[in-house]
Amino acid sequence: MMRKIKRRKIMAKRSFSINDETDRLLNYYLNHSDKEWDLVINEAIKSYVCDHLTQKQVHEAVKHTGKDAFPANEVLRTFNSSCINGES
């Protein structure tokens, strides 16, 4: 069973499917925690993106003021801690 997730309309409509293994893992976690599905998905995406930003992308994000700008402080904290741990 693939679960479809629709993204809020930002620039273009996008959707993705969660495979069965990920869906079972997610359901197990949700059944044994007090977190809501939306919160877990948003935290997972945010964590993945933060973990995969390059140093250059982080510095560009701090300076960026366009429509898709966001407060980069939390990304910087995540990025800096991964640098300290030798991950980036």
C-alpha positions in Angstrom: 0.0 0.0 0.0 1.6 3.2 -1.2 0.6 6.3 0.8 0.3 9.5 -1.4 1.3 12.8 0.1 0.4 16.0 -1.5 2.6 19.0 -0.9 1.1 22.4 -0.3 1.0 24.6 -3.4 4.2 26.6 -3.4 5.7 26.7 -6.8 4.3 23.6 -8.4 2.2 20.7 -7.4 4.3 17.8 -6.2 3.5 14.5 -4.6 5.3 11.4 -3.6 4.6 8.0 -2.4 5.8 6.3 0.8 6.8 2.7 0.1 5.4 -0.2 2.2 8.5 -0.6 4.4 8.6 3.1 5.2 4.9 3.1 5.8 5.2 0.2 8.3 8.1 1.9 10.1 6.2 5.2 10.3 3.0 3.5 11.6 5.0 1.6 14.2 6.7 4.8 15.4 3.4 6.7 15.5 1.6 3.9 17.4 4.4 4.0 20.1 4.8 7.7 20.4 2.6 10.8 21.1 3.6 12.6 18.0 1.2 13.4 15.1 1.8 12.1 11.6 2.2 15.6 10.1 4.8 16.6 12.6 6.9 13.5 12.1 6.8 13.9 8.3 7.8 17.5 8.5 10.6 16.9 11.0 11.9 14.0 8.8 12.0 16.1 5.7 13.5 19.0 7.5 16.2 16.8 9.1 17.0 15.2 5.7 17.3 18.5 3.9 19.4 20.0 6.7 21.7 17.0 6.7 22.2 17.2 2.9 22.9 20.9 2.5 26.4 21.9 1.5 28.3 24.6 3.3 27.9 26.8 0.3 24.1 26.3 0.2 23.8 27.1 3.9 25.7 30.4 3.5 23.5 31.2 0.5 20.4 30.5 2.5 21.4 32.9 5.2 21.7 35.7 2.7 18.7 34.8 0.6 15.7 37.2 0.8 13.5 35.8 -2.0 9.9 34.5 -1.7 11.2 31.1 -0.5 13.5 32.5 2.2 13.3 31.0 5.6 14.9 31.6 9.0 18.2 29.8 8.6 19.3 29.8 12.3 18.0 26.2 12.9 19.6 24.9 9.7 22.9 26.5 10.8 22.7 24.8 14.2 22.0 21.5 12.5 24.7 22.0 9.9 27.3 23.2 12.5 26.7 20.2 14.7 27.1 17.8 11.8 30.3 19.5 10.9 31.6 19.1 14.4 30.8 15.4 14.2 32.7 15.2 10.9 29.6 14.4 8.8 29.8 17.3 6.3 
